[in-house]
Amino acid sequence: MVERIQKYYNFAFIPYIEIKSDIKFSNVIFWSFEKEDSYISDERIKIHIKNILNRYVDYTNKKPLKKITMVSYESPDNFIVFNEQQIKEIKEATFVLSFCSIIRNVDFRAFPSDNFQIVFQNFVPGDTSISISSGSYIHNTIGGPKLDEVLFITPYYITQGWGYVDYDERLFESILALKNDLDNEELFARIIRALEWVYHAYSNVSMINFLSRIIMMSTAFELLFNGIGGRKDFTKKIKKHSCNVLDDRDEYRETRIMKINGKEEEVELSLKEWWAYDFYILRNNIVHGNTEEEIQIKNEKGFDYFLLSINFFEESLKRILSEYGYYEYTEVDEISWASIYDKV
């Protein structure tokens, strides 16, 4: 009997992040290629993958990237070609990990979503040729070059040197708990679609401007809230899905003169509600083509509406997950959220 040899193998990896220990999201496993000796049983496959990864290099010294993150399905030693469902699950897991990392960004240590780009690579052990495919709209495939003839140089918009990815493990695990609950598949699917828009909004590619990011984040909110019926509805939903412990304090409230049905009236809201109201007006001004003078990307305190939007999105997501019993909203969360009032 002739042994049947699998011709093509497949693996997925994220070149531009480093993780300290394995991260599991249902069937998807993120692990550092530093563990290849204990995780990959076939020496031919191990050597071939290492040769491929060595072609991904730093943009300053052209040396191979270190601590590349592998993305496996069910087992780190599984290199069978992914099917569509498995690719979908890998992308979902990556959107969740990306979001849970981006919300930990600080001025001196930040990752854009581009750092979480997944590469899917087919290969034949021992075959030194490589096919390169790229493009989500116009798909382009280049076949024929040998491994030693190509270099994948890290783009300059990728951040480097920040070390291991830091991510919100409690939030990550709560979204995983939602995924594992088949009674709420629709909610999980909606949250994933919302996180995908956040992923696009936090790309560091130069051609994306802040006005586009506002539209992407407003779309993410609309998915998260299962629809938004205008700025008043958005304001109500931000109020409902965020902590209210400080809302009644005088210093965190503001009264404005508003025109309602043609008449001027005093309207008093919390500062967070006014942020939501103003954010939606900004969204409308962008969508309806207002002039640059009419589009204010920063609030009166000088804070960027876009950068604040992920704080509100994070809070709303945690509160929704808490309402469904997947996230334990604690005093630590309340204290963290309280800092938002200094910025809105």
C-alpha positions in Angstrom: 0.0 0.0 0.0 1.4 3.4 -1.0 1.3 6.0 1.7 -0.7 9.0 0.6 1.3 12.2 1.2 -0.6 15.5 1.8 0.6 17.9 -0.9 -0.3 21.2 0.6 -0.2 22.4 4.2 -1.4 25.7 5.7 -0.6 27.8 8.7 -1.6 31.2 10.0 0.4 33.7 11.9 0.6 37.4 13.0 4.0 38.7 12.3 3.8 42.0 14.3 2.7 41.0 17.9 4.4 39.1 20.6 2.5 37.2 23.3 3.9 36.0 26.6 1.8 32.8 26.9 -0.8 30.9 24.9 -4.1 32.5 24.4 -7.2 30.4 23.5 -10.4 31.6 22.1 -12.6 28.5 21.6 -10.9 26.5 18.9 -8.4 29.2 18.1 -5.0 29.2 19.7 -2.5 32.0 19.7 1.0 30.9 20.6 4.6 32.1 20.2 6.7 30.4 17.5 9.5 30.2 20.1 7.7 27.0 21.3 8.1 25.3 17.9 10.3 22.5 19.3 7.6 21.3 21.7 4.5 22.2 19.6 5.5 20.9 16.1 6.1 17.2 15.7 7.1 17.0 12.1 10.7 18.2 11.6 10.2 19.0 7.9 7.2 21.2 8.7 9.0 23.0 11.5 12.0 23.8 9.4 9.9 25.0 6.5 7.8 27.3 8.6 10.9 28.7 10.2 12.4 29.4 6.8 9.2 31.3 5.8 9.1 33.3 9.0 12.7 34.3 8.7 11.8 36.2 5.5 9.7 38.6 7.7 12.1 41.3 8.7 12.5 44.5 10.7 12.3 47.7 8.7 15.5 49.2 10.3 18.1 46.4 10.1 16.4 43.8 7.9 16.9 41.1 10.5 14.2 38.4 11.0 11.4 39.4 13.4 11.5 37.7 16.8 8.7 36.1 18.7 6.2 35.9 15.9 2.7 34.8 17.0 1.2 31.6 15.4 -2.5 31.2 15.1 -3.7 27.6 15.0 -7.1 25.8 14.9 -7.7 23.1 17.6 -4.0 22.2 17.9 -0.7 24.0 17.4 0.4 20.9 15.4 -2.5 21.1 13.0 -1.4 22.2 9.5 -4.4 21.0 7.4 -5.6 23.7 5.0 -8.2 25.8 6.8 -11.8 25.7 5.6 -14.0 28.9 5.4 -15.6 28.3 8.9 -12.2 27.9 10.5 -10.9 31.1 8.8 -14.0 32.9 10.0 -13.4 31.8 13.6 -9.7 32.8 13.4 -10.6 36.3 12.2 -13.3 36.6 15.0 -10.7 35.6 17.6 -8.3 38.1 16.2 -10.8 41.0 16.3 -11.5 40.2 19.9 -7.8 40.1 20.9 -7.1 43.2 18.9 -9.9 45.1 20.6 -8.9 43.9 24.1 -5.3 45.1 23.4 -6.2 48.5 21.8 -8.2 49.5 24.8 -5.0 49.2 26.9 -3.2 51.6 24.6 -1.4 54.5 26.3 0.6 57.4 24.8 4.0 55.8 25.3 2.9 52.2 24.4 0.2 51.7 21.7 -0.7 49.2 19.1 -2.8 49.9 16.0 -5.1 47.2 14.6 -2.5 46.7 11.8 -0.3 44.9 14.2 -2.9 42.2 14.3 -2.9 41.4 10.6 -3.2 37.7 9.9 -1.2 36.0 7.2 -2.4 32.6 5.8 0.3 30.7 4.1 0.2 27.5 2.0 3.3 25.5 1.7 4.9 22.2 0.7 7.6 21.0 3.0 11.0 21.2 1.2 9.7 23.2 -1.7 11.6 26.5 -1.7 9.2 28.4 -4.0 6.5 30.6 -2.5 3.2 32.0 -3.7 2.2 35.4 -2.4 -1.4 36.5 -2.3 -2.7 39.9 -1.2 -5.7 42.2 -1.5 -9.2 42.0 -0.2 -10.9 43.8 -3.1 -8.6 43.2 -6.1 -6.9 39.9 -5.2 -3.4 39.5 -6.5 -1.3 36.4 -6.5 2.4 36.1 -7.4 3.9 32.7 -7.9 7.3 31.5 -8.8 9.9 33.3 -6.5 12.1 31.3 -4.2 12.1 32.0 -0.5 15.6 33.4 -0.5 14.5 35.9 -3.2 11.8 37.6 -1.1 11.7 39.8 2.0 8.6 40.9 3.8 9.7 44.2 5.3 7.6 45.5 8.2 5.6 48.6 7.1 6.6 51.8 8.9 3.0 52.3 10.2 3.4 49.1 12.3 4.6 49.9 15.9 7.5 48.0 17.2 9.5 47.7 20.4 6.6 47.7 22.9 7.2 44.1 23.9 4.5 41.6 24.7 0.9 42.5 24.0 -1.1 43.6 27.0 -4.8 42.8 26.8 -7.9 42.9 29.0 -8.2 39.2 30.0 -11.5 39.6 31.9 -13.2 41.2 28.9 -11.6 38.6 26.5 -12.9 35.7 28.6 -16.4 37.2 28.8 -16.7 37.5 25.0 -15.4 33.9 24.8 -18.2 32.9 27.3 -20.7 34.6 25.1 -19.4 32.7 22.0 -19.7 29.4 23.9 -23.3 30.1 24.7 -25.3 28.9 21.7 -28.5 30.6 23.1 -27.0 34.0 22.3 -25.4 33.4 18.9 -27.1 36.6 17.4 -25.6 38.8 20.1 -22.1 37.3 19.6 -22.4 37.8 15.8 -23.5 41.4 16.3 -20.6 42.2 18.7 -18.1 40.6 16.4 -19.3 42.8 13.5 -19.0 45.8 15.8 -15.5 44.9 16.8 -14.6 44.5 13.1 -15.5 48.1 12.5 -13.4 49.1 15.5 -10.6 47.2 14.0 -10.9 49.1 10.7 -11.2 52.4 12.6 -8.0 51.8 14.5 -5.9 51.1 11.4 -2.7 53.2 11.3 -2.6 53.4 7.5 -1.9 57.0 6.5 -4.8 57.5 4.0 -7.5 56.9 6.7 -8.4 60.3 8.3 -10.1 61.0 11.5 -13.4 61.9 9.8 -13.6 58.3 8.4 -12.7 56.9 11.8 -15.7 58.7 13.3 -18.0 57.1 10.8 -16.5 53.7 11.4 -16.9 54.1 15.2 -20.5 55.3 14.8 -21.2 52.1 12.7 -19.6 50.0 15.5 -21.9 51.7 18.0 -25.0 51.1 15.8 -24.2 47.4 15.6 -23.4 47.1 19.3 -26.7 48.8 20.2 -28.7 46.9 17.6 -29.6 50.1 15.8 -29.6 53.8 16.6 -32.6 56.1 16.0 -30.8 59.4 15.8 -28.8 61.4 18.3 -31.4 61.4 21.1 -31.7 57.6 20.9 -27.9 57.3 20.9 -27.7 59.6 24.0 -30.2 57.4 25.8 -28.4 54.2 24.9 -25.0 55.6 26.1 -26.7 56.6 29.4 -28.3 53.1 29.7 -25.2 51.1 28.9 -22.7 53.0 31.0 -22.1 53.4 34.7 -24.3 56.1 36.3 -22.7 56.4 39.8 -21.4 60.0 39.2 -24.1 61.3 36.9 -26.1 63.1 39.6 -23.2 65.2 40.9 -23.5 68.9 40.0 -19.9 69.1 38.7 -20.7 66.3 36.2 -23.8 67.8 34.8 -24.4 70.7 32.3 -27.4 72.7 31.2 -27.7 74.0 27.7 -30.2 76.1 25.9 -31.7 74.0 23.1 -34.3 74.6 20.5 -37.2 72.1 20.9 -40.1 72.4 18.6 -39.1 75.9 17.7 -38.8 77.1 21.3 -35.7 77.6 23.4 -35.6 75.4 26.5 -33.1 74.5 29.2 -31.9 70.9 28.9 -29.8 69.4 31.7 -27.8 66.2 31.0 -24.7 64.5 32.4 -21.4 65.2 30.7 -21.3 61.7 29.3 -24.8 62.2 27.7 -23.6 65.5 26.2 -20.6 63.7 24.8 -22.9 61.2 23.1 -25.1 64.0 21.8 -22.2 65.9 20.4 -20.5 62.8 18.9 -23.7 62.0 17.0 -23.9 65.6 15.7 -20.3 65.3 14.6 -21.2 62.1 12.8 -24.1 63.8 11.1 -22.0 66.8 10.0 -19.5 64.4 8.4 -22.1 62.3 6.6 -24.0 65.4 5.3 -20.9 67.0 4.0 -20.6 70.0 6.3 -17.6 72.3 5.9 -14.4 71.8 7.8 -15.2 74.8 10.0 -18.4 73.1 11.1 -16.7 69.8 11.9 -15.1 69.9 15.4 -13.0 66.8 16.0 -12.2 67.8 19.5 -14.4 68.8 22.4 -14.1 72.0 24.5 -11.6 70.4 26.8 -9.3 69.6 23.8 -9.9 65.8 23.8 -10.5 64.0 20.5 -14.0 62.6 20.0 -12.6 59.6 18.1 -10.1 58.6 20.9 -12.9 59.1 23.5 -15.3 56.9 21.5 -13.4 53.7 22.2 -13.7 54.4 25.9 -17.5 54.7 25.5 -17.6 51.7 23.3 -15.6 49.6 25.8 -17.8 50.7 28.7 -21.0 50.0 26.7 -19.7 46.6 25.7 -18.8 45.6 29.2 -22.2 46.8 30.5 -24.1 44.9 27.8 -22.1 41.7 28.6 -22.8 42.3 32.3 -26.5 42.7 31.6 -26.5 39.3 29.9 -24.4 37.7 32.7 -21.1 37.2 30.9 -19.1 40.0 32.5 -18.8 40.8 36.2 -18.9 44.6 36.4 -17.1 45.5 39.6 -16.0 48.6 41.6 -12.7 48.5 39.7 -14.7 49.1 36.5 -16.6 52.0 38.1 -13.3 53.6 39.2 -11.8 53.2 35.8 -14.9 54.7 34.1 -15.0 57.7 36.5 -11.9 59.2 34.8 -13.9 59.8 31.7 -15.6 62.8 33.3 -12.3 64.7 33.3 -12.3 64.5 29.5 -15.9 65.1 28.4 
